[in-house]
Amino acid sequence: MASFLTSTLYSLSLTLILAASATANLPFSTHFVETKPTTTRKMTRLHFYFHDIVSGKNPTALKIIGPKSLFGTTVIIDDPLTIDTKPDSLVVGRAQGLYAMASQHDSGLLMTINFVFTYGKYNGSALSVMGRNRVFDVVREMPVVGGSGVFRFARGYALASTVRYNLKTGNAVVQYNVTVMHD
């Protein structure tokens, strides 16, 4: 019985090694024999407000790294996304991720954020945004680099414009207009 198992394992190992070496010299594209063109791409436009709350009893943005200068300051967020500028308006999702002051020369943030939707037909879907946000520009454009759920294979852009910023508290409301192509 032991010799049978040994010879079976040896044969299986040899088969796997031969199969691996046979495909090792093939070009990458031959591993994916069939390429199908997609013609069912959809365009979706979204409009919502991002509430960045850094003060009060329940902040949604917390500084996790705060060096002596602004450069390097990093904030983690779980900000509500609403349909209106008022904080008590309908919440349609959350902005979850982080932003960091990535420029030593101007107010350029690195934004790495997932817009996670919790309402309506986009409930359970998300869009991923990663890019530069020059916060003092009237309108900032950032790339949408991916998505999940309804937004699988998403590509597009997000336009952000500050509606309100409170110098005393640091709280902000930012309008987002997002355009994405997806499957």
LINNOR-V255225 format. One record per residue. N is the residue number from 1. D_FIRST is the distance of its C-alpha to the first C-alpha in Angstrom with 2 decimals. Layout:
BEGIN
{{N | D_FIRST} {N | D_FIRST}}
END
This chain:
BEGIN
{{1 | 0.00} {2 | 3.82} {3 | 5.50} {4 | 5.09} {5 | 6.35} {6 | 8.64} {7 | 9.99} {8 | 10.58} {9 | 12.37} {10 | 14.18} {11 | 15.37} {12 | 16.52} {13 | 18.32} {14 | 19.94} {15 | 21.10} {16 | 22.66} {17 | 24.35} {18 | 25.78} {19 | 27.02} {20 | 28.66} {21 | 30.33} {22 | 31.60} {23 | 33.45} {24 | 34.52} {25 | 37.55} {26 | 38.84} {27 | 42.00} {28 | 41.74} {29 | 43.58} {30 | 41.09} {31 | 38.54} {32 | 41.05} {33 | 41.82} {34 | 44.17} {35 | 47.21} {36 | 49.31} {37 | 52.92} {38 | 53.92} {39 | 57.27} {40 | 56.94} {41 | 57.93} {42 | 60.15} {43 | 62.82} {44 | 63.35} {45 | 66.21} {46 | 66.13} {47 | 68.94} {48 | 68.53} {49 | 69.77} {50 | 67.82} {51 | 69.13} {52 | 68.43} {53 | 69.44} {54 | 69.48} {55 | 71.91} {56 | 72.41} {57 | 70.22} {58 | 67.36} {59 | 67.04} {60 | 64.56} {61 | 64.63} {62 | 63.92} {63 | 64.53} {64 | 61.40} {65 | 62.69} {66 | 66.40} {67 | 67.51} {68 | 71.21} {69 | 71.96} {70 | 70.94} {71 | 68.62} {72 | 65.04} {73 | 65.84} {74 | 62.82} {75 | 62.90} {76 | 60.07} {77 | 61.07} {78 | 60.35} {79 | 63.63} {80 | 64.65} {81 | 65.37} {82 | 68.23} {83 | 70.33} {84 | 73.57} {85 | 74.93} {86 | 75.42} {87 | 72.67} {88 | 72.71} {89 | 72.16} {90 | 69.05} {91 | 65.89} {92 | 63.73} {93 | 61.12} {94 | 60.49} {95 | 60.65} {96 | 57.78} {97 | 57.22} {98 | 59.40} {99 | 62.34} {100 | 63.47} {101 | 66.69} {102 | 65.38} {103 | 68.73} {104 | 71.03} {105 | 73.89} {106 | 74.13} {107 | 72.68} {108 | 69.49} {109 | 66.54} {110 | 62.94} {111 | 61.82} {112 | 58.14} {113 | 58.28} {114 | 56.45} {115 | 58.76} {116 | 56.74} {117 | 58.41} {118 | 58.53} {119 | 61.05} {120 | 61.53} {121 | 59.53} {122 | 58.21} {123 | 56.79} {124 | 53.36} {125 | 53.98} {126 | 54.80} {127 | 56.45} {128 | 55.83} {129 | 58.87} {130 | 58.86} {131 | 61.99} {132 | 65.30} {133 | 67.88} {134 | 71.38} {135 | 72.59} {136 | 76.31} {137 | 76.20} {138 | 77.51} {139 | 74.52} {140 | 71.17} {141 | 68.48} {142 | 64.80} {143 | 61.83} {144 | 59.40} {145 | 56.10} {146 | 53.74} {147 | 53.13} {148 | 50.80} {149 | 51.04} {150 | 54.08} {151 | 54.68} {152 | 51.36} {153 | 52.02} {154 | 55.52} {155 | 57.90} {156 | 61.52} {157 | 64.06} {158 | 65.56} {159 | 69.28} {160 | 70.28} {161 | 73.82} {162 | 74.97} {163 | 77.00} {164 | 77.80} {165 | 77.23} {166 | 78.67} {167 | 79.66} {168 | 79.99} {169 | 76.61} {170 | 74.55} {171 | 73.44} {172 | 73.24} {173 | 72.93} {174 | 71.67} {175 | 71.84} {176 | 68.90} {177 | 69.07} {178 | 65.64} {179 | 64.99} {180 | 61.45} {181 | 59.80} {182 | 56.44} {183 | 54.17}}
END
